[in-house]
């Protein structure tokens, strides 16, 4: 899936010379948490978000430190912080290196960028201009729209078992030789030995996502790989 397929095309922007108060009001008015900042030619020059406005002198939330720590930090950093908490123009509080991708970027690459940069939104560019924006809510909407509906699916027990085995073969962490799924009337009974209780949960989830499965019975045995001791997997023991 490409970025262009899920991005929001109507992007609300703000000018760098706009005031911080105007930015805050625009975010509240349109119920958004970030504004791309563009110049008069429509070129992207930054982004201002709720996070940029958390520490402000108007709300009494600017950073306060002991004098000795301020001495260690140095005047340059303190001066920059002062600008960020007191400046009136968007250009002085915005982040000047916003995360961007092009319209043909793969969705997996977009998510990786979000994780690496720890951001909530990615700006999508076309020929250097803003074409759209992808936020976490866009990803949630895609999940809601594309997740398979839970509906009865008629499949033979053999077909269900073959699909489970095929899916398990793709997992590099699965103890393949020790897991035996037995299917009867759509009910999967998982038998075998696992070395970590989380493997049992993952295998149950795998089975639940196979069409035709109506229920999964976890009969797996947890054996500690170092001591060889059998570990109680009951809810009371966890």
C-alpha positions as a Markdown table, in Angstrom:
| # | Residue | x | y | z |
|---|---|---|---|---|
| 1 | Unk | 0.0 | 0.0 | 0.0 |
| 2 | Unk | 1.3 | 3.5 | -0.9 |
| 3 | Unk | 1.2 | 6.7 | 1.1 |
| 4 | Unk | -1.2 | 8.3 | -1.5 |
| 5 | Unk | -3.8 | 5.6 | -0.8 |
| 6 | Unk | -4.4 | 6.5 | 2.8 |
| 7 | Unk | -3.2 | 10.2 | 3.2 |
| 8 | Unk | -5.5 | 13.0 | 4.1 |
| 9 | Unk | -5.6 | 15.3 | 1.1 |
| 10 | Unk | -7.1 | 18.4 | 2.8 |
| 11 | Unk | -4.1 | 19.7 | 4.8 |
| 12 | Unk | -4.5 | 22.8 | 6.9 |
| 13 | Unk | -1.3 | 24.8 | 7.0 |
| 14 | Unk | 0.0 | 28.0 | 8.6 |
| 15 | Unk | 2.4 | 30.7 | 7.7 |
| 16 | Unk | 5.7 | 31.1 | 9.6 |
| 17 | Unk | 4.9 | 34.7 | 10.5 |
| 18 | Unk | 1.6 | 33.8 | 12.1 |
| 19 | Unk | 1.4 | 34.0 | 15.8 |
| 20 | Unk | 1.5 | 31.2 | 18.3 |
| 21 | Unk | -1.9 | 32.1 | 19.5 |
| 22 | Unk | -3.3 | 31.9 | 15.9 |
| 23 | Unk | -1.7 | 28.4 | 15.6 |
| 24 | Unk | -3.3 | 27.3 | 18.8 |
| 25 | Unk | -6.7 | 28.6 | 17.8 |
| 26 | Unk | -6.5 | 26.9 | 14.4 |
| 27 | Unk | -5.6 | 23.6 | 16.0 |
| 28 | Unk | -8.6 | 23.9 | 18.3 |
| 29 | Unk | -10.9 | 25.1 | 15.6 |
| 30 | Unk | -10.2 | 22.2 | 13.3 |
| 31 | Unk | -9.5 | 19.6 | 16.0 |
| 32 | Unk | -6.0 | 18.8 | 14.8 |
| 33 | Unk | -2.7 | 18.5 | 16.7 |
| 34 | Unk | -0.2 | 19.7 | 14.1 |
| 35 | Unk | 0.1 | 22.3 | 11.4 |
| 36 | Unk | 2.6 | 22.2 | 8.5 |
| 37 | Unk | 4.2 | 25.6 | 8.1 |
| 38 | Unk | 4.5 | 26.9 | 4.5 |
| 39 | Unk | 5.9 | 30.1 | 3.0 |
| 40 | Unk | 4.2 | 32.3 | 0.4 |
| 41 | Unk | 5.2 | 30.0 | -2.4 |
| 42 | Unk | 3.7 | 26.9 | -0.7 |
| 43 | Unk | 7.1 | 25.4 | 0.2 |
| 44 | Unk | 7.2 | 23.4 | 3.4 |
| 45 | Unk | 9.5 | 25.1 | 5.9 |
| 46 | Unk | 8.5 | 23.4 | 9.2 |
| 47 | Unk | 5.8 | 22.0 | 11.4 |
| 48 | Unk | 4.2 | 23.2 | 14.6 |
| 49 | Unk | 2.5 | 20.7 | 16.9 |
| 50 | Unk | 0.9 | 20.6 | 20.3 |
| 51 | Unk | 4.2 | 19.4 | 21.7 |
| 52 | Unk | 5.8 | 22.6 | 20.6 |
| 53 | Unk | 3.3 | 24.6 | 22.7 |
| 54 | Unk | 3.4 | 22.6 | 25.9 |
| 55 | Unk | 6.1 | 24.7 | 27.6 |
| 56 | Unk | 4.8 | 28.3 | 27.4 |
| 57 | Unk | 5.2 | 31.2 | 29.7 |
| 58 | Unk | 1.5 | 32.1 | 29.2 |
| 59 | Unk | 0.5 | 28.9 | 30.9 |
| 60 | Unk | 3.3 | 28.9 | 33.5 |
| 61 | Unk | 4.7 | 25.7 | 32.2 |
| 62 | Unk | 8.1 | 26.8 | 31.0 |
| 63 | Unk | 11.0 | 24.7 | 32.3 |
| 64 | Unk | 12.5 | 25.7 | 35.6 |
| 65 | Unk | 15.8 | 24.3 | 36.9 |
| 66 | Unk | 18.0 | 24.8 | 39.9 |
| 67 | Unk | 20.6 | 27.6 | 39.4 |
| 68 | Unk | 23.5 | 25.1 | 39.6 |
| 69 | Unk | 22.0 | 23.0 | 36.8 |
| 70 | Unk | 21.5 | 26.0 | 34.6 |
| 71 | Unk | 25.2 | 26.9 | 35.0 |
| 72 | Unk | 26.1 | 23.4 | 33.8 |
| 73 | Unk | 23.7 | 23.5 | 30.8 |
| 74 | Unk | 25.1 | 26.7 | 29.5 |
| 75 | Unk | 23.6 | 30.0 | 28.2 |
| 76 | Unk | 23.1 | 28.9 | 24.6 |
| 77 | Unk | 20.7 | 26.1 | 25.5 |
| 78 | Unk | 18.9 | 28.3 | 28.0 |
| 79 | Unk | 18.5 | 31.1 | 25.5 |
| 80 | Unk | 17.1 | 28.7 | 22.9 |
| 81 | Unk | 14.6 | 27.5 | 25.5 |
| 82 | Unk | 13.6 | 31.0 | 26.4 |
| 83 | Unk | 12.8 | 31.7 | 22.7 |
| 84 | Unk | 10.7 | 28.6 | 22.5 |
| 85 | Unk | 8.7 | 29.4 | 25.5 |
| 86 | Unk | 8.3 | 33.2 | 24.9 |
| 87 | Unk | 8.4 | 33.7 | 21.2 |
| 88 | Unk | 5.2 | 34.9 | 19.5 |
| 89 | Unk | 5.8 | 33.8 | 15.9 |
| 90 | Unk | 5.3 | 30.3 | 14.6 |
| 91 | Unk | 8.7 | 30.4 | 12.9 |
| 92 | Unk | 10.4 | 30.6 | 16.3 |
| 93 | Unk | 8.7 | 27.6 | 17.9 |
| 94 | Unk | 8.2 | 25.3 | 15.0 |
| 95 | Unk | 10.3 | 22.2 | 14.2 |
| 96 | Unk | 12.3 | 23.0 | 11.1 |
| 97 | Unk | 13.0 | 19.4 | 10.0 |
| 98 | Unk | 9.5 | 17.8 | 9.5 |
| 99 | Unk | 9.2 | 14.2 | 8.5 |
| 100 | Unk | 8.3 | 13.8 | 4.9 |
| 101 | Unk | 7.7 | 11.1 | 2.3 |
| 102 | Unk | 6.6 | 11.1 | -1.3 |
| 103 | Unk | 3.2 | 9.8 | -2.6 |
| 104 | Unk | 4.7 | 6.5 | -3.8 |
| 105 | Unk | 6.3 | 5.6 | -0.4 |
| 106 | Unk | 5.3 | 2.2 | 0.9 |
| 107 | Unk | 3.1 | 2.3 | 4.0 |
| 108 | Unk | 5.6 | 0.1 | 5.9 |
| 109 | Unk | 8.3 | 2.7 | 5.3 |
| 110 | Unk | 6.0 | 5.4 | 6.6 |
| 111 | Unk | 5.4 | 3.5 | 9.8 |
| 112 | Unk | 9.1 | 2.9 | 10.3 |
| 113 | Unk | 9.8 | 6.6 | 9.9 |
| 114 | Unk | 7.1 | 7.4 | 12.5 |
| 115 | Unk | 8.7 | 5.0 | 14.9 |
| 116 | Unk | 12.3 | 6.1 | 14.3 |
| 117 | Unk | 11.5 | 9.8 | 14.6 |
| 118 | Unk | 8.8 | 9.3 | 17.2 |
| 119 | Unk | 6.3 | 11.5 | 15.5 |
| 120 | Unk | 2.5 | 11.3 | 15.1 |
| 121 | Unk | 2.3 | 12.6 | 11.5 |
| 122 | Unk | 4.2 | 12.4 | 8.2 |
| 123 | Unk | 3.8 | 15.1 | 5.5 |
| 124 | Unk | 3.4 | 13.7 | 1.9 |
| 125 | Unk | 5.1 | 15.7 | -0.8 |
| 126 | Unk | 4.6 | 16.0 | -4.6 |
| 127 | Unk | 7.3 | 17.9 | -6.5 |
| 128 | Unk | 8.3 | 19.5 | -3.2 |
| 129 | Unk | 4.8 | 20.7 | -2.4 |
| 130 | Unk | 2.4 | 19.3 | 0.2 |
| 131 | Unk | 0.1 | 16.7 | -1.3 |
| 132 | Unk | -1.3 | 15.2 | 1.9 |
| 133 | Unk | -0.6 | 14.1 | 5.4 |
| 134 | Unk | -0.6 | 10.8 | 7.1 |
| 135 | Unk | -1.4 | 10.7 | 10.9 |
| 136 | Unk | -1.9 | 7.8 | 13.3 |
| 137 | Unk | -5.6 | 8.2 | 12.8 |
| 138 | Unk | -5.2 | 7.5 | 9.1 |
| 139 | Unk | -3.5 | 4.2 | 10.0 |
| 140 | Unk | -6.3 | 3.3 | 12.4 |
| 141 | Unk | -8.9 | 4.1 | 9.8 |
| 142 | Unk | -7.1 | 1.8 | 7.3 |
| 143 | Unk | -7.0 | -0.9 | 9.9 |
| 144 | Unk | -10.7 | -0.6 | 10.6 |
| 145 | Unk | -11.6 | -0.6 | 6.9 |
| 146 | Unk | -9.4 | -3.4 | 5.8 |
| 147 | Unk | -9.4 | -5.8 | 8.7 |
| 148 | Unk | -11.3 | -9.0 | 7.8 |
| 149 | Unk | -14.8 | -9.3 | 9.2 |
| 150 | Unk | -15.5 | -12.1 | 11.6 |
| 151 | Unk | -18.0 | -14.2 | 9.7 |
| 152 | Unk | -18.5 | -18.0 | 9.4 |
| 153 | Unk | -16.3 | -19.5 | 6.8 |
| 154 | Unk | -17.0 | -23.0 | 5.6 |
| 155 | Unk | -13.7 | -25.0 | 5.3 |
| 156 | Unk | -12.8 | -28.6 | 5.9 |
| 157 | Unk | -10.9 | -29.5 | 9.0 |
| 158 | Unk | -8.0 | -30.7 | 6.8 |
| 159 | Unk | -7.9 | -27.4 | 4.9 |
| 160 | Unk | -7.9 | -25.5 | 8.1 |
| 161 | Unk | -5.0 | -27.6 | 9.5 |
| 162 | Unk | -3.0 | -27.2 | 6.3 |
| 163 | Unk | -3.4 | -23.4 | 6.5 |
| 164 | Unk | -2.3 | -23.4 | 10.2 |
| 165 | Unk | 0.7 | -25.5 | 9.5 |
| 166 | Unk | 1.6 | -23.3 | 6.5 |
| 167 | Unk | 1.3 | -20.1 | 8.6 |
| 168 | Unk | 3.4 | -21.6 | 11.4 |
| 169 | Unk | 6.1 | -22.5 | 8.9 |
| 170 | Unk | 6.6 | -18.8 | 8.2 |
| 171 | Unk | 7.5 | -18.0 | 11.9 |
| 172 | Unk | 11.2 | -18.1 | 12.6 |
| 173 | Unk | 10.6 | -18.4 | 16.4 |
| 174 | Unk | 8.1 | -21.3 | 16.4 |
| 175 | Unk | 9.3 | -24.7 | 17.8 |
| 176 | Unk | 8.0 | -26.3 | 14.6 |
| 177 | Unk | 8.8 | -29.9 | 15.4 |
| 178 | Unk | 6.9 | -29.9 | 18.7 |
| 179 | Unk | 3.6 | -28.2 | 17.8 |
| 180 | Unk | 0.7 | -30.3 | 16.5 |
| 181 | Unk | -2.7 | -28.6 | 15.7 |
| 182 | Unk | -5.6 | -31.0 | 15.7 |
| 183 | Unk | -8.8 | -29.7 | 14.0 |
| 184 | Unk | -12.3 | -31.1 | 14.6 |
| 185 | Unk | -15.5 | -29.2 | 13.5 |
| 186 | Unk | -13.5 | -26.0 | 13.2 |
| 187 | Unk | -12.1 | -26.2 | 16.8 |
| 188 | Unk | -8.3 | -26.2 | 16.9 |
| 189 | Unk | -6.6 | -28.1 | 19.8 |
| 190 | Unk | -3.0 | -27.0 | 20.0 |
| 191 | Unk | -0.7 | -29.8 | 21.4 |
| 192 | Unk | 3.0 | -29.7 | 21.9 |
| 193 | Unk | 5.9 | -28.1 | 23.9 |
| 194 | Unk | 6.8 | -24.4 | 24.1 |
| 195 | Unk | 9.8 | -22.7 | 25.7 |
| 196 | Unk | 8.0 | -19.4 | 26.5 |
| 197 | Unk | 4.4 | -18.8 | 27.5 |
| 198 | Unk | 4.2 | -15.9 | 25.0 |
| 199 | Unk | 4.7 | -18.4 | 22.2 |
| 200 | Unk | 1.4 | -20.0 | 23.2 |
| 201 | Unk | -0.4 | -16.7 | 23.0 |
| 202 | Unk | 1.1 | -16.0 | 19.6 |
| 203 | Unk | 0.1 | -19.5 | 18.3 |
| 204 | Unk | -3.4 | -19.0 | 19.5 |
| 205 | Unk | -3.7 | -15.7 | 17.7 |
| 206 | Unk | -2.3 | -17.3 | 14.5 |
| 207 | Unk | -5.0 | -20.0 | 14.6 |
| 208 | Unk | -7.8 | -17.5 | 15.4 |
| 209 | Unk | -6.9 | -15.6 | 12.2 |
| 210 | Unk | -7.3 | -18.7 | 10.0 |
| 211 | Unk | -10.6 | -18.7 | 8.1 |
| 212 | Unk | -13.0 | -21.4 | 9.4 |
| 213 | Unk | -11.6 | -21.6 | 12.9 |
| 214 | Unk | -14.4 | -21.3 | 15.5 |
| 215 | Unk | -12.4 | -21.8 | 18.7 |
| 216 | Unk | -8.8 | -22.5 | 19.8 |
| 217 | Unk | -8.1 | -24.9 | 22.7 |
| 218 | Unk | -4.6 | -24.2 | 24.1 |
| 219 | Unk | -3.2 | -27.6 | 25.4 |
| 220 | Unk | 0.4 | -26.6 | 25.0 |
| 221 | Unk | 3.0 | -27.6 | 27.7 |
| 222 | Unk | 5.5 | -25.0 | 28.8 |
| 223 | Unk | 8.9 | -26.5 | 29.6 |
| 224 | Unk | 11.8 | -24.3 | 30.7 |
| 225 | Unk | 14.6 | -24.8 | 28.2 |
| 226 | Unk | 17.4 | -24.4 | 30.7 |
| 227 | Unk | 16.1 | -26.5 | 33.7 |
| 228 | Unk | 13.8 | -28.8 | 31.8 |
| 229 | Unk | 11.1 | -28.1 | 34.5 |
| 230 | Unk | 7.4 | -28.1 | 33.6 |
| 231 | Unk | 5.9 | -24.6 | 34.3 |
| 232 | Unk | 2.3 | -24.1 | 35.3 |
| 233 | Unk | 0.5 | -22.1 | 32.5 |
| 234 | Unk | -2.8 | -21.6 | 34.4 |
| 235 | Unk | -4.1 | -18.1 | 34.8 |
| 236 | Unk | -3.7 | -18.3 | 38.6 |
| 237 | Unk | 0.0 | -19.0 | 38.2 |
| 238 | Unk | 0.7 | -16.1 | 35.9 |
